[in-house]
Amino acid sequence: MSENENRNRRPEETSKLPYLSLAVLVLVISGLLYVGYEYIADDAADVDQLLNTPLDTTGRELQPIPNENGQFNQPKSTTPSTLEGENTASDDNTTTTPAEKEETLATKPPKPEEEEPVKKPEEKEPEKPKPAAVDPGGVEITHTVQSGETFYGIANRYNLKSNTLKGLNPNIQDETKDVKSGVTRIKIRVQAVHTVGAGDILRVVADKYGVTVEQIMAANKKTENFAERGEKLVIPFPAKQ
C-alpha cells in the first residue's frame, strides 16, 4: 500500500452513541403507550361501573350543601302547599288597589242596555160585521126550511138580498150550521099576501103589484101558471131589497 493511500484513508467509526439514542427513544415510546393504555382502561372501568350501578329508589333525601359561610341551605320543597303558597303570593302581587279599581271601572265603557224586544200586539181576527137590521117594508111571513133549501136560495126565492135576510134573522150566525131542514124558521119580508079571487089569474095579479109572473111562481114554488080561487099568493118585491 502506498503512502498516499494511508494518508487519505478515513478512520473507522467505533462510536455507539446512535444505538443508545435509538434504544432510549424506543423505551420512551413504549412507556407513553403503556401510560395511555392504563388511562384508557381506567376510564372504561369507571363507565362500566356507572352503567352497572343500580338506581337508589329508597327516596333518601339529599344532604344539604354548605355555602361559603358554612351554613346549610334548605332545599326548596315542591309540595302542593308550597306551590299553592307561591301562586297565592303571585296573586297578591298582582292585586290592584281600590284606586286602581276605580280608575279601571271609570275607563271601561258602560255596557249598552239591552233593549227589550217589542212585543207585537196580538192580531185578533176581524169580527164579521153584523148585518144591520133592514126594514124593507111590506108584510112579514115565516118560512120553514125544507129539505134541499139553503139560506141563499131562500133569499133568491123571495127576491131578497142575503144581507137583508141576515138582518131579519140575527139569530143565524152560520148559514151552514144554523139552518136545519124542518127545524129552522126564517122571517121573510114580502110586498104582500094576495088571496086569489074570482077572475084572478097570475098575469092579472102580477100587473096589479108590478112584478112578473115568473117572480110570483118562484115565490110560491109553482111549476104551472095557475092559481085556485081562495089560494094565498106571496107577492115578492119587484126589485131585490
Solvent accessible surface area in square Angstrom, and as a share of the most:
residue,aa,sasa,rsa
1,M,165,0.74
2,S,56,0.36
3,E,113,0.51
4,N,100,0.51
5,E,104,0.46
6,N,84,0.43
7,R,174,0.64
8,N,124,0.64
9,R,163,0.60
10,R,211,0.77
11,P,123,0.77
12,E,142,0.64
13,E,170,0.76
14,T,121,0.70
15,S,81,0.52
16,K,153,0.65
17,L,121,0.60
18,P,89,0.56
19,Y,161,0.61
20,L,111,0.55
21,S,62,0.40
22,L,110,0.55
23,A,51,0.40
24,V,90,0.52
25,L,100,0.50
26,V,82,0.47
27,L,126,0.63
28,V,79,0.45
29,I,86,0.44
30,S,58,0.37
31,G,34,0.33
32,L,122,0.61
33,L,125,0.62
34,Y,141,0.54
35,V,98,0.56
36,G,32,0.31
37,Y,147,0.56
38,E,68,0.31
39,Y,145,0.55
40,I,119,0.61
41,A,41,0.32
42,D,84,0.44
43,D,62,0.32
44,A,53,0.41
45,A,59,0.46
46,D,78,0.40
47,V,80,0.46
48,D,78,0.40
49,Q,125,0.56
50,L,138,0.69
51,L,138,0.68
52,N,119,0.61
53,T,81,0.47
54,P,116,0.73
55,L,162,0.81
56,D,79,0.41
57,T,123,0.71
58,T,107,0.62
59,G,66,0.64
60,R,186,0.68
61,E,156,0.70
62,L,163,0.81
63,Q,151,0.67
64,P,50,0.32
65,I,137,0.69
66,P,71,0.45
67,N,55,0.28
68,E,176,0.79
69,N,127,0.65
70,G,51,0.49
71,Q,118,0.53
72,F,119,0.50
73,N,89,0.46
74,Q,150,0.67
75,P,98,0.62
76,K,188,0.80
77,S,58,0.37
78,T,113,0.65
79,T,64,0.37
80,P,111,0.70
81,S,82,0.53
82,T,48,0.28
83,L,91,0.45
84,E,115,0.51
85,G,40,0.38
86,E,100,0.45
87,N,91,0.47
88,T,69,0.40
89,A,50,0.39
90,S,54,0.35
91,D,84,0.43
92,D,85,0.44
93,N,126,0.64
94,T,103,0.60
95,T,93,0.54
96,T,68,0.39
97,T,71,0.42
98,P,102,0.64
99,A,63,0.49
100,E,82,0.37
101,K,114,0.48
102,E,118,0.53
103,E,112,0.50
104,T,67,0.39
105,L,123,0.61
106,A,85,0.66
107,T,108,0.63
108,K,120,0.51
109,P,112,0.70
110,P,126,0.79
111,K,186,0.79
112,P,118,0.74
113,E,162,0.73
114,E,163,0.73
115,E,162,0.73
116,E,149,0.67
117,P,119,0.75
118,V,139,0.80
119,K,183,0.77
120,K,180,0.76
121,P,116,0.73
122,E,158,0.71
123,E,168,0.75
124,K,178,0.75
125,E,155,0.69
126,P,124,0.78
127,E,160,0.72
128,K,180,0.76
129,P,123,0.77
130,K,173,0.73
131,P,54,0.34
132,A,77,0.60
133,A,91,0.71
134,V,64,0.37
135,D,107,0.55
136,P,27,0.17
137,G,27,0.26
138,G,44,0.43
139,V,66,0.38
140,E,84,0.37
141,I,36,0.18
142,T,71,0.41
143,H,18,0.08
144,T,41,0.24
145,V,2,0.01
146,Q,91,0.41
147,S,100,0.64
148,G,79,0.76
149,E,36,0.16
150,T,79,0.46
151,F,3,0.01
152,Y,111,0.42
153,G,36,0.35
154,I,2,0.01
155,A,2,0.02
156,N,91,0.47
157,R,53,0.19
158,Y,8,0.03
159,N,21,0.11
160,L,1,0.01
161,K,111,0.47
162,S,35,0.22
163,N,98,0.50
164,T,6,0.03
165,L,0,0.00
166,K,44,0.19
167,G,8,0.08
168,L,27,0.13
169,N,5,0.03
170,P,95,0.60
171,N,115,0.59
172,I,12,0.06
173,Q,133,0.59
174,D,49,0.25
175,E,35,0.16
176,T,116,0.68
177,K,147,0.62
178,D,55,0.29
179,V,22,0.13
180,K,119,0.51
181,S,65,0.42
182,G,55,0.53
183,V,108,0.62
184,T,17,0.10
185,R,155,0.56
186,I,0,0.00
187,K,99,0.42
188,I,0,0.00
189,R,50,0.18
190,V,0,0.00
191,Q,50,0.22
192,A,20,0.15
193,V,60,0.35
194,H,20,0.09
195,T,71,0.41
196,V,5,0.03
197,G,27,0.26
198,A,75,0.58
199,G,71,0.68
200,D,38,0.19
201,I,87,0.44
202,L,2,0.01
203,R,141,0.52
204,V,65,0.37
205,V,3,0.02
206,A,2,0.02
207,D,101,0.52
208,K,135,0.57
209,Y,47,0.18
210,G,53,0.51
211,V,12,0.07
212,T,69,0.40
213,V,29,0.17
214,E,122,0.55
215,Q,50,0.22
216,I,0,0.00
217,M,36,0.16
218,A,54,0.42
219,A,1,0.01
220,N,30,0.16
221,K,134,0.57
222,K,45,0.19
223,T,131,0.76
224,E,124,0.56
225,N,97,0.50
226,F,126,0.53
227,A,15,0.12
228,E,111,0.50
229,R,189,0.69
230,G,48,0.46
231,E,54,0.24
232,K,141,0.60
233,L,0,0.00
234,V,25,0.15
235,I,0,0.00
236,P,1,0.01
237,F,18,0.07
238,P,69,0.44
239,A,60,0.47
240,K,98,0.41
241,Q,63,0.28
